[in-house]
Amino acid sequence: MKLNKLYDLAEKENIKIYDWQIEDCNGIYLNYDKINAIALNYDEFGTYIEEKCTLAHELGHYYYDASYSLYSDYNTISKQEYKAKKWSYYTLVPYKKLKSAIKNRY
């Protein structure tokens, strides 16, 4: 999926995206009182691919309802992060393309 399509998904879902300088972090997903937002640290992205992967991951938190609080335990955080990564992998690398790459030994 192209980067602009990810931004279109966020807009469609009414998820606000902010440029925010987050220390040691490329992005975060915020869900508070049914308000959804993504903060991206654009200064940390070296390439558009990093931006694309980060945005896809943060959208994964939204689509798989994988949010957690600051006070969540390690297991909860790990499970929610796994869900977000899973969504981003499925979105960025569709199964048919992955299957084709494996078949062609890429």
Z-matrix of the N, CA and C atoms (Angstrom, degrees):
N
C 1 1.457
C 2 1.525 1 108.67
N 3 1.289 2 115.35 1 139.67
C 4 1.459 3 120.82 2 -179.29
C 5 1.531 4 110.77 3 -77.75
N 6 1.324 5 114.60 4 154.53
C 7 1.463 6 121.33 5 -178.05
C 8 1.519 7 111.75 6 -57.07
N 9 1.332 8 117.23 7 -44.24
C 10 1.469 9 118.82 8 -178.00
C 11 1.531 10 111.67 9 -64.71
N 12 1.325 11 117.73 10 -27.83
C 13 1.471 12 120.78 11 177.13
C 14 1.529 13 110.67 12 -69.38
N 15 1.318 14 116.50 13 -33.98
C 16 1.467 15 119.88 14 176.40
C 17 1.531 16 110.58 15 -65.84
N 18 1.329 17 115.96 16 -41.96
C 19 1.466 18 119.50 17 176.42
C 20 1.532 19 110.70 18 -64.73
N 21 1.326 20 116.59 19 -36.58
C 22 1.471 21 120.51 20 176.40
C 23 1.529 22 111.23 21 -63.39
N 24 1.342 23 116.76 22 -39.94
C 25 1.470 24 120.39 23 176.97
C 26 1.526 25 110.85 24 -61.11
N 27 1.320 26 115.53 25 -44.57
C 28 1.469 27 119.95 26 179.50
C 29 1.526 28 110.40 27 -61.02
N 30 1.315 29 116.70 28 -44.13
C 31 1.466 30 120.56 29 179.39
C 32 1.527 31 110.88 30 -63.57
N 33 1.329 32 116.31 31 -43.80
C 34 1.470 33 121.53 32 179.54
C 35 1.533 34 111.02 33 -58.53
N 36 1.331 35 115.81 34 -38.19
C 37 1.465 36 120.96 35 -178.83
C 38 1.533 37 112.46 36 -87.82
N 39 1.324 38 115.92 37 4.41
C 40 1.463 39 122.02 38 179.76
C 41 1.536 40 112.02 39 60.34
N 42 1.325 41 114.86 40 40.85
C 43 1.460 42 121.23 41 175.95
C 44 1.520 43 107.28 42 -98.40
N 45 1.298 44 116.47 43 116.95
C 46 1.465 45 121.53 44 179.12
C 47 1.523 46 109.20 45 -75.76
N 48 1.314 47 116.03 46 139.93
C 49 1.463 48 121.01 47 178.00
C 50 1.515 49 108.56 48 -117.18
N 51 1.334 50 114.82 49 129.69
C 52 1.459 51 121.52 50 -176.67
C 53 1.522 52 110.59 51 -121.13
N 54 1.308 53 116.01 52 146.14
C 55 1.457 54 122.80 53 170.41
C 56 1.523 55 106.01 54 -88.57
N 57 1.328 56 115.42 55 113.57
C 58 1.455 57 119.76 56 -174.72
C 59 1.514 58 109.27 57 -139.13
N 60 1.294 59 117.21 58 130.01
C 61 1.460 60 122.08 59 179.03
C 62 1.527 61 108.83 60 -78.31
N 63 1.321 62 115.23 61 103.58
C 64 1.461 63 122.11 62 -177.61
C 65 1.525 64 107.05 63 -108.74
N 66 1.302 65 116.88 64 123.45
C 67 1.456 66 120.14 65 -178.28
C 68 1.522 67 110.91 66 -67.24
N 69 1.332 68 116.30 67 129.76
C 70 1.468 69 123.37 68 177.21
C 71 1.521 70 113.93 69 56.62
N 72 1.332 71 116.77 70 34.31
C 73 1.456 72 120.04 71 -177.07
C 74 1.523 73 109.63 72 -154.49
N 75 1.335 74 116.58 73 136.63
C 76 1.464 75 119.85 74 178.38
C 77 1.518 76 112.62 75 -86.47
N 78 1.330 77 116.88 76 -27.75
C 79 1.455 78 119.16 77 -178.77
C 80 1.512 79 112.23 78 -168.81
N 81 1.337 80 115.10 79 159.83
C 82 1.462 81 120.77 80 175.40
C 83 1.527 82 109.01 81 -143.61
N 84 1.319 83 115.05 82 151.13
C 85 1.456 84 121.94 83 173.85
C 86 1.516 85 107.43 84 -106.94
N 87 1.325 86 116.31 85 132.84
C 88 1.462 87 121.33 86 -179.63
C 89 1.524 88 109.46 87 -119.59
N 90 1.310 89 115.60 88 131.31
C 91 1.447 90 121.64 89 174.72
C 92 1.519 91 106.66 90 -131.90
N 93 1.316 92 114.88 91 111.98
C 94 1.458 93 119.14 92 -178.55
C 95 1.522 94 108.53 93 -140.01
N 96 1.300 95 116.37 94 120.98
C 97 1.463 96 122.51 95 176.80
C 98 1.541 97 110.98 96 49.87
N 99 1.349 98 115.11 97 48.45
C 100 1.468 99 123.66 98 178.35
C 101 1.531 100 113.72 99 64.89
N 102 1.320 101 116.69 100 16.97
C 103 1.464 102 121.75 101 173.27
C 104 1.529 103 106.49 102 -104.33
N 105 1.324 104 116.05 103 126.53
C 106 1.458 105 121.17 104 -178.73
C 107 1.519 106 109.90 105 -112.61
N 108 1.314 107 115.40 106 136.48
C 109 1.462 108 120.94 107 179.20
C 110 1.523 109 109.11 108 -150.42
N 111 1.315 110 114.29 109 153.52
C 112 1.459 111 121.17 110 174.06
C 113 1.522 112 106.87 111 -125.53
N 114 1.311 113 115.38 112 131.18
C 115 1.459 114 121.10 113 175.13
C 116 1.519 115 107.45 114 -108.57
N 117 1.320 116 116.11 115 124.91
C 118 1.457 117 121.68 116 179.35
C 119 1.521 118 109.47 117 -115.87
N 120 1.299 119 115.52 118 136.37
C 121 1.456 120 121.83 119 178.98
C 122 1.532 121 107.69 120 -94.85
N 123 1.330 122 115.98 121 81.96
C 124 1.467 123 121.54 122 -174.47
C 125 1.527 124 112.80 123 -58.09
N 126 1.314 125 117.59 124 -27.62
C 127 1.465 126 120.67 125 179.77
C 128 1.529 127 112.51 126 -65.63
N 129 1.326 128 116.92 127 -21.82
C 130 1.459 129 121.50 128 -177.71
C 131 1.527 130 113.39 129 -86.60
N 132 1.326 131 117.88 130 -14.75
C 133 1.460 132 120.73 131 -176.44
C 134 1.524 133 110.46 132 -81.32
N 135 1.335 134 115.38 133 122.33
C 136 1.450 135 119.89 134 176.44
C 137 1.523 136 111.64 135 -85.84
N 138 1.338 137 116.00 136 -27.92
C 139 1.462 138 121.52 137 -178.97
C 140 1.517 139 109.69 138 -139.78
N 141 1.324 140 115.52 139 166.11
C 142 1.465 141 119.10 140 176.45
C 143 1.527 142 109.98 141 -67.51
N 144 1.342 143 117.74 142 -24.06
C 145 1.465 144 120.47 143 178.81
C 146 1.532 145 110.14 144 -65.81
N 147 1.318 146 117.46 145 -39.96
C 148 1.466 147 120.47 146 176.52
C 149 1.528 148 110.38 147 -63.43
N 150 1.312 149 116.18 148 -40.93
C 151 1.470 150 120.73 149 177.54
C 152 1.526 151 110.06 150 -63.20
N 153 1.313 152 116.51 151 -44.67
C 154 1.462 153 122.43 152 -179.28
C 155 1.531 154 110.97 153 -62.44
N 156 1.321 155 116.99 154 -46.47
C 157 1.470 156 120.78 155 -179.63
C 158 1.524 157 111.41 156 -64.92
N 159 1.313 158 116.53 157 -40.94
C 160 1.469 159 120.50 158 179.78
C 161 1.521 160 110.74 159 -66.66
N 162 1.328 161 117.18 160 -46.25
C 163 1.459 162 120.05 161 179.31
C 164 1.525 163 110.67 162 -62.29
N 165 1.330 164 117.73 163 -42.50
C 166 1.465 165 120.83 164 178.40
C 167 1.532 166 110.60 165 -61.34
N 168 1.316 167 116.78 166 -42.27
C 169 1.467 168 120.33 167 178.47
C 170 1.529 169 111.10 168 -61.67
N 171 1.315 170 116.54 169 -46.35
C 172 1.466 171 119.71 170 -179.02
C 173 1.529 172 111.48 171 -66.36
N 174 1.331 173 117.34 172 -36.18
C 175 1.467 174 119.92 173 174.79
C 176 1.532 175 110.42 174 -65.57
N 177 1.318 176 116.13 175 -31.72
C 178 1.469 177 120.14 176 175.60
C 179 1.517 178 112.65 177 -59.24
N 180 1.330 179 116.14 178 -35.95
C 181 1.473 180 119.44 179 175.89
C 182 1.531 181 110.12 180 -61.02
N 183 1.312 182 115.98 181 -39.82
C 184 1.465 183 120.62 182 179.63
C 185 1.531 184 111.10 183 -69.67
N 186 1.320 185 117.09 184 -53.85
C 187 1.457 186 120.98 185 -172.98
C 188 1.530 187 113.51 186 -68.13
N 189 1.322 188 118.34 187 -30.36
C 190 1.464 189 120.90 188 178.42
C 191 1.527 190 112.20 189 -101.52
N 192 1.338 191 116.44 190 14.58
C 193 1.465 192 121.26 191 -179.96
C 194 1.529 193 110.14 192 46.68
N 195 1.311 194 114.96 193 52.61
C 196 1.457 195 121.72 194 -173.49
C 197 1.521 196 111.97 195 -111.13
N 198 1.304 197 115.91 196 52.75
C 199 1.463 198 119.05 197 177.95
C 200 1.523 199 109.37 198 -99.56
N 201 1.312 200 115.07 199 165.00
C 202 1.458 201 121.18 200 178.93
C 203 1.520 202 108.15 201 -155.68
N 204 1.304 203 115.48 202 162.50
C 205 1.464 204 119.68 203 -178.83
C 206 1.529 205 110.50 204 -90.15
N 207 1.306 206 114.98 205 168.49
C 208 1.466 207 120.34 206 176.98
C 209 1.525 208 111.92 207 -62.14
N 210 1.301 209 115.96 208 -22.94
C 211 1.462 210 121.11 209 -174.55
C 212 1.527 211 112.83 210 -101.03
N 213 1.332 212 117.21 211 11.27
C 214 1.460 213 120.74 212 -179.68
C 215 1.524 214 110.71 213 -68.27
N 216 1.327 215 115.26 214 151.48
C 217 1.453 216 120.33 215 178.41
C 218 1.535 217 110.07 216 -77.27
N 219 1.306 218 115.63 217 166.12
C 220 1.458 219 122.31 218 -175.49
C 221 1.534 220 112.26 219 -57.28
N 222 1.329 221 117.57 220 -43.16
C 223 1.464 222 120.73 221 -178.64
C 224 1.522 223 111.98 222 -63.24
N 225 1.305 224 117.73 223 -41.35
C 226 1.460 225 121.50 224 178.56
C 227 1.524 226 110.48 225 -64.32
N 228 1.318 227 115.97 226 -46.29
C 229 1.464 228 120.22 227 179.14
C 230 1.526 229 110.32 228 -60.14
N 231 1.326 230 117.01 229 -45.67
C 232 1.465 231 121.07 230 -179.69
C 233 1.519 232 111.69 231 -60.15
N 234 1.313 233 117.45 232 -43.80
C 235 1.467 234 121.58 233 179.71
C 236 1.524 235 111.39 234 -63.88
N 237 1.323 236 116.79 235 -42.81
C 238 1.462 237 120.25 236 -178.82
C 239 1.525 238 111.31 237 -70.10
N 240 1.312 239 117.21 238 -38.16
C 241 1.461 240 120.50 239 177.02
C 242 1.530 241 110.62 240 -65.93
N 243 1.326 242 117.39 241 -38.38
C 244 1.461 243 121.57 242 177.01
C 245 1.527 244 110.37 243 -60.92
N 246 1.322 245 117.01 244 -44.96
C 247 1.467 246 120.99 245 179.19
C 248 1.528 247 111.02 246 -59.63
N 249 1.322 248 116.86 247 -44.81
C 250 1.469 249 120.75 248 -179.38
C 251 1.528 250 110.87 249 -63.92
N 252 1.332 251 116.63 250 -42.28
C 253 1.465 252 120.24 251 177.97
C 254 1.527 253 110.66 252 -63.02
N 255 1.316 254 115.79 253 -40.86
C 256 1.463 255 120.87 254 -179.36
C 257 1.531 256 110.40 255 -59.33
N 258 1.330 257 117.01 256 -46.31
C 259 1.468 258 120.55 257 178.91
C 260 1.526 259 110.05 258 -61.10
N 261 1.329 260 116.69 259 -44.60
C 262 1.460 261 119.44 260 -177.64
C 263 1.528 262 110.86 261 -65.13
N 264 1.329 263 118.23 262 -39.21
C 265 1.468 264 120.86 263 178.41
C 266 1.521 265 110.65 264 -63.29
N 267 1.329 266 116.66 265 -46.77
C 268 1.466 267 120.45 266 -179.99
C 269 1.529 268 111.34 267 -63.01
N 270 1.303 269 117.31 268 -33.94
C 271 1.457 270 121.82 269 -178.31
C 272 1.526 271 111.92 270 -77.79
N 273 1.319 272 116.25 271 -43.60
C 274 1.463 273 120.01 272 -176.12
C 275 1.529 274 113.53 273 -81.23
N 276 1.334 275 116.70 274 -27.96
C 277 1.461 276 121.02 275 -179.79
C 278 1.531 277 108.22 276 -127.95
N 279 1.329 278 116.71 277 84.56
C 280 1.464 279 119.31 278 -179.39
C 281 1.533 280 111.68 279 -58.84
N 282 1.315 281 116.52 280 147.22
C 283 1.458 282 122.87 281 -174.47
C 284 1.531 283 112.21 282 -53.92
N 285 1.329 284 117.38 283 -43.95
C 286 1.471 285 120.10 284 -178.74
C 287 1.522 286 111.71 285 -60.54
N 288 1.335 287 116.44 286 -39.55
C 289 1.469 288 119.78 287 179.76
C 290 1.531 289 110.68 288 -70.70
N 291 1.325 290 117.00 289 -38.25
C 292 1.456 291 121.02 290 177.88
C 293 1.528 292 109.96 291 -64.19
N 294 1.320 293 116.32 292 -45.64
C 295 1.461 294 122.04 293 179.28
C 296 1.530 295 110.14 294 -59.89
N 297 1.319 296 116.53 295 -44.49
C 298 1.463 297 121.61 296 179.38
C 299 1.529 298 110.97 297 -63.38
N 300 1.321 299 117.63 298 -41.83
C 301 1.466 300 121.45 299 179.70
C 302 1.514 301 110.57 300 -64.23
N 303 1.328 302 117.14 301 -40.78
C 304 1.456 303 120.43 302 178.89
C 305 1.530 304 109.58 303 -66.24
N 306 1.311 305 116.36 304 -43.44
C 307 1.466 306 121.48 305 179.52
C 308 1.520 307 110.98 306 -60.11
N 309 1.335 308 116.39 307 -40.40
C 310 1.463 309 121.41 308 -179.43
C 311 1.508 310 113.02 309 -89.01
N 312 1.339 311 116.63 310 5.64
C 313 1.473 312 124.49 311 176.84
C 314 1.521 313 114.34 312 59.76
N 315 1.346 314 116.99 313 41.58
C 316 1.466 315 120.72 314 176.43
C 317 1.495 316 109.37 315 -84.35
